[in-house]
Amino acid sequence: MPNFGHYNVTDRLAWQLLALIHDDFLWIQDKFPIDVALIHRITGLPMQGPHPMENVGKKYEGETATQVCEAYHVKKNKRDFIIESISDSAT
C-alpha cells in the first residue's frame, strides 16, 4: 500500500480492507478472488518477476546492506553510520 503520509487514515483503510477478506476472497458486495491481478491493481506492483520470498533471510539482507554501503560510500564509526559520508549517487 503506498504511503499517503496520513498514518491514521492509511491504517484505518487497511483495517477496513482486512476485515473484508475471508477464505482468500475480498468481499465487497460480491466475492473477488485475491490473485496477482487484484494485488497489482491495488498496489501497482509488477505482475511478473521473481517470487518475493526468494531473496529473504539474514544472508541476503546482510549482502544487500554491504552492497548498498559500498555503492554509496557509507562509512561507519564504532556504533553507527556516519551520515555525512553517504554520497548522493551510487557508483
N, C-alpha and C positions, 0 to 999 in steps of 0.2 A: 504494500500500500504506500503510495507516495506520501512524503512528509509535507503536510499542509501548513505547518508552523502553528497549529492550534491543537495542542496536545489533548485537551479535554474533548474537543469536538471529534477528533480523529478516533480517540478511544471509544467514545460513545457510538460512533458509526461502526467500528469494528465489533463491539459487543452486540449491537443490533443484528449485524450480519451473521455473527457466530451463533446467535440464538435461532436463526432460521435454517441452520444446517442440521439435517437428520438423515442418517443412513446414506451418506455420500451424495445427497441431493440438497440443493438450495431451494427452499420452499418459499416462493413469492407468488401467491395465487395458485400457481401450478408448480410442479416439481421440475427443477432444472438439474441435469447431471453435472457434477463438478468434474470437469475434464480440462485438458490443456487449453482448449479454445476459450472456455469461460475464464480461466486464470489469466490468459493472455489479454482478454478484453478488460478485465478489472485492473490488472497491474501494469500492462504494457510490456511484460517480459516476453522475450522471443519464444516462438513456438518450437524451435528446434535448437539443438545444441547438446553439450554434454549433460549427463544426468547430474543434478545438483549435489548428490551425495558422493560423487566420485572424488572430489577434492576436499574432503573433510577429515579432520583429525589433527593431532598435535604436530605430527611430522610435516604435513602440508602447510599448516599455519606458521610453523617456525621457518620453513623455507621461504614462504611468501614474505614474512616480515623481514628476513635477511635480504631478499631481493629488493624490496622497497627501500630499505635503509641504504643499500649500496647504490641504487639508482638515483636517489635524491641526496646523496652525500650526507646522511644523517650521522651525527657524532653523538657519543654517549659519554657521560661522566660516571661517577661512581654509582649513582642511584637512578638517574633518569636520562632522557634525551635532551640535547642542547638545541632548543628551538631555533636559535639564530643560525645554526649550521645547515638547516634544511634549504636546499636550492629550489627555485621555482619550477624547474622542469627536469624531468628525468633524462639522463644521458646514457 
